Amino acid sequence: MIFIQKQGWTVGPVFEDDGISGAVFAQRPGLQSLLATVKTGAFQRLVVESQSRIGRDTLKTMLTLSEIEKAGVEVWALNDGKRIPPKDADSRLLSYIKSEIDAASARRRPPWRWS
């Protein structure tokens, strides 16, 4: 909230997918609701905790970010206060790399298993 207030922005709807993996997209009602709302032009900016909150599948995440951006909505990350995906090519490449790291962490399994 502090980041949003410092920018002079207002808080709008909140979209959540608690307990659902970011590696899936169609099965996340919060994400699907966000995408439907984006298409209505209801807001100009989306603030997420980090890029990984959009998704943990590199290609789907980048496509989703592109879809949101094409609808005229800027996406901002709280963890670094920067716009994602950024406009310049070098920063877009870093955004892709971050997404790949997020995807890899979603594929990792814990080193232990319950019997």
Buried (B, 14 or more C-beta within 10 A) or exposed (E): EEEBEEEEBEEBEEBEBEEBEBBBBEEBEBBBBBBEBBBEEEBEBBBBEEBBBBBBBBEBBBEBBEEBBEBEBEBBBBEEEBBBBBEEEEBBEBBBEBBBBBBEEBEEEEEEEEE
